[in-house]
Amino acid sequence: MKTKLLFLFSVLLMACSSNDDTNPIEVENRSFYMGVTSWPADLTIDEVNKAYEFINTNCDIVSHHFDDGIPYQEAFTSDTMPAEFVQDIQTRKNKTAVGKKVFLSISALDLNRIQKARYHEKSTVSTEIKNQWMQLPFTNPDLITAYVNYVNLLMDELNPIYVNFGVESNAATWNSANFNDYKYFLSQVYQQLKATHPTIPFMVSFMVDESTEGYNYASQLVQYTDFIALSAYPYVVVSSSANGNTNPANFPANFFERFINLSTTKPFVFAETGYIAENLVVPSFNLNKTGTAEWQNEYLKKITQLCQDKKAKMLIWFCHKDYDAAIETIQDLGLYQDLFLLWRDTGFIDQNGNARPSFYTWKTWLNKTKTE
């Protein structure tokens, strides 16, 4: 599901943008890696190439994000993986620049974030085998083994410095009993991964909202994560946008900090984030939000400064370019869901290839020296 049209800007242009009075940033260093996913602006070879061109030029880390289901049987038996999966891995490896840092992000949950991830859609195993795996609870040891094998396979192929093995694990809508099973699953996966990779930070990510339930579920998972990893798209959930106004200046106090403060000893990262630069209207989700390029830029300024102040380790922006074209392609293929609209207009580059103010803010921070 998941780019890009790339624009190379001259040194003079970047110098001018860094001196813009609206974006005064005095520090010369930054504590955090900066990257995006390889989500393309359309499902074409050209746009995939442009996605990696952006990554290799405008990022010092890439987020290889996997949210397409799990090939459980193949992972459990160490059998041949689906051909499309193998090709996807090879494409990522071939197109990522040598020496680029890698963040591996894997979802054990389906897109609703309260059920087990579906079987990998390109797998050729029988329907009977797929159904058997999908009926297993999170507490089943074979399921845990299959998932650990899957994570290890991806780690062997992509050589990440950080791994998110539990994307968006704290949905407020969890049934408490089902969450307890999932918590057990994460605890076992974490222990096994740490035993074989003791020097690599592993994490589960937390969706940032103001719900008591989501915060409580996150607090129960802190012991199974090395970083406090945030997944944040506030324009959808923040109370200050209830009437459609998404100005980040209106965020409630400590919107991010209450999650960051879940641990006083563990570093924090933005495992993924983004912000709309155009209006978001999705009647099926009761969403009618005003988005502007200026507010998007203010959001980026807000979180980059937060990362610097809190000594974050990483900031991942999900989409570098608006993917209006991909929406049309997905519709033509009969695969469209309204869910895909939520992040369509969050790019640093708009659908016509024009750089937004957020792009220059991004580059200003990227040009600072990354410290360890």
C-alpha positions, 0 to 999 in steps of 0.5 A: 500500500505504501513514492515519490517525486524528488526535487533537488534544491540548491545550497543557496535555496537551503541556506535561505530557508534555514534563515527564515525568521518563521523557523528559527532553529539555532542548534547545529546538531540533532539527536535523532535520525530522520526518515520516511517509509517507501510508500509510493505516490502511485503503484508504478515503477517510476514512483517507486524509484522516486520514493527511494530517490527521496529516501536516499537524498533526504533521509539518513534512515529508511523505515521498511514497514511491513503491514501486509499480513504474515506468511505463518506456515512458511515462517514456521517451517522455514519453507520458501516464502511467497514469490512476491514477498521475496521480490519485495525484499530484494527491491527494498535492498536494491533501491536503498542506498548503501550505508543507509540506516534501516528501521524495520517496522512489522505489524502483528495486528490487522489494520483494525489493530485489535486482531491478529494480522491476516495471512499474507495475501500472496501466499500460495498455501492452501486455504485449509492451512491458512484457516488453521493459522488464523484460528490460533490464539495469540497465546499459541506457542507455534504462532509465537515461533512463526512470528519470531521466525518472520521477524528474524528473517526480515532482520537477516535480510535488511540488517536494521538498527532498530526494530518495531515488532508490534506496530500500534499495539495500544488501541483503545478499542481492545477487549481486555481479555484479548489484549491480555493474550496479545500482551503475553504474545508480545512478552514472549516475542520480545524475550526471544528476540532480545535473547538472540539480538541483545544489542539491538533495540526492539520496540512496540509502538503506541498510538497517541490519543487522549483516551484513558484506555489507550494510555493504560494499555500502553503502560502495560507494554512498557516492559516489553519495549526498549524505546517509547515509540509513538505513532501519531496522526493527531489531526484525526484524534486530538480533542482540539480538532473536534470542530475541524480546526487542526492548528497544532497550536491548539493541542492540549498540554502534554499531548505527547509528553504523557506517553513519553513520560511512561518511562524516565529511563527509555529513549523515545522515537516517533515510529511514524507520524504525519500531518495533513496539508489539505482538507480531510473529508471522509463521511464514513469515518465522520471526519471533516478536518481542515488542513493547510500547508502552514499547519503541517509545517507548524506540526513538523516544527513542533515535533522536531523541537520536541525530539531535540528537547527530549533527545529522541532517537528517531523521527519517521514521517510516513509519506513523503509525497501525497498519493492521490494517484495511488488512490485512483489506481487502487480504485481501478483495481477494486481494492479501495478502502476509505481508510486509505484517505486518512494519510493521502495529503500528508506529503512534504511534496504535494500531488503535483510535485510542488514542495511544501514549507514542511520540506524546507523545515525537514531539510533544515533539520536534516542538514544538522549533524546527527550526534550519537 
